[in-house]
Amino acid sequence: MEREIIAEVYPWESRVAIVEDSKLVEVFWADQDENVGNIYKGKVKDILPGLSCAFVDIGLSKNAFLYAGDVVFPGARKSSNGLDLLKSGQDIMVQVKKEAFSEKGARVTGNLTIPGHFIVLLPCQNEVSISRKLTDDERREHLRYLMEKHKPAEMGIILRTACQEAEDDEILDELQELLQVWEEINQRYERMRAPSLIYEDIDVLERTLRDYLDGDIRRVVINNEKLKEKIINYMNKKKFTFDFTVQFEEGDLFEKYGLEKDVRRTLRRKVWLRNGGYLIIDETEAMTVIDVNSGKYTGKNDFEETVFKLNLEATAEIPRQLRLRSLGGIILIDFIDMKKKENVDKVINALKKELAKDKAHTRIIGMTGLGFLEMTRKKSRYGVSEFFTDECINCNGRGRMINLFALSCEVKRKLANMGYVENEEIICEANPRLLEFIYNDEKNLGYIERRTQKKVKLVTNSELALVDYKIYTAND
């Protein structure tokens, strides 16, 4: 497998794409207010035993949600009911687990994690865990012994897949770095008043590099010259020996590399397979259901062989769609029925092999009584549909409509890459509701004009649909 990382960074947002074997498999994005991974000194505001949760003020516009099972304190025993450890007005150290979105506040946890490239430090635990992808028993035992010998007794460690080829000194050096970070977090907690940010996690680009730089990486492409140097310095600091290049390219990289259309396709229910079959993907509040259909694929004479080949192709595309759409929780897959037990086993094994490429933890439960394949996937961020769309106000939420903030980011990206035109003025014509998001962003409009050396003129057109806009120059 060959992997590329393609990143676009603008003042209003960052987007990072993971491309494996020339296919887009994951997209990460963040705006300037992203706070997942940040640690806060918060203040407990409300405790709701009936809902098994508490609300914590961490200094954001909405109070954060703390589930009872996530109430943990360093060095303290975990209570069967975490809410017993809380009282209103109490100071508490929490980490953002899931960002605020729409009307929901951020979800936080007291079970803190401080990730590195090789290990994750767990200040509120004390056991050593090892990535399931490290399968060599001898290597696993060596790493466990190494950590048990050097870690503080009251702290836990997760050994990541990157430890497979790492030297002991590299792992131990990172352990000391993370322990130093934890000491600084505690010092800030003691001297700062709640609510306060006491630890800021690295940005989405660095986080992606931390998680995805390994022997499969071949190239990192970025549209920011300064960040290119930052990546190279990061590599030198970590002493990576992987053979890959870091290159700067101007322009709209997602458009240039054909990724934009793949991102947009993730908003569709139907996903076509190469052989003519297709998937239908439906997200509900409780679970995601994926239906495999034969479509245009008729195969040859043997029906069982036709169905088997169709299901096999689906096992390659389904894990990709789970990663692309950031789907998680309970997932039911309705493969086309196969009569032969060995074919069912081959399909499940093929699915497991593809899921092994996923950084998120997945688990195949097995076939249900009705013939669905049941599985779970850990979800830690909002999906593409939640980011790009909102509930439709015209059908009481049964459908979804484009999210205007996400669309305004797209318009600004297009404008920011119009520096090549000869005319001194760029005109953007759009529906007034869409333009309102851009009008109110004077800071980034100024950035676009400085970058392109052009004047940007915004023109309202009430006849244009919300999702439509036009960008042109006066001579067009």
Beta strands, then each sheet from edge to edge (+ up, - down):
strand 1: 3-9
strand 2: 13-20
strand 3: 23-31
strand 4: 39-48
strand 5: 53-57
strand 6: 64-67
strand 7: 91-98
strand 8: 107-109
strand 9: 114-115
strand 10: 119-122
strand 11: 128-130
strand 12: 156-159
strand 13: 196-199
strand 14: 217-222
strand 15: 245-248
strand 16: 270-272
strand 17: 278-283
strand 18: 287-293
strand 19: 329-334
strand 20: 362-367
strand 21: 373-377
strand 22: 389-391
strand 23: 400-402
strand 24: 425-430
strand 25: 455-460
strand 26: 469-473
sheet 1: 3+ 2- 1+ 14+ 15+
sheet 2: 13+ 4- 5+ 6- 8- 7+
sheet 3: 9+ 10- 12+ 11+
sheet 4: 16+ 17- 18+ 19+ 21- 20+
sheet 5: 22+ 23-
sheet 6: 25+ 24+ 26-
end
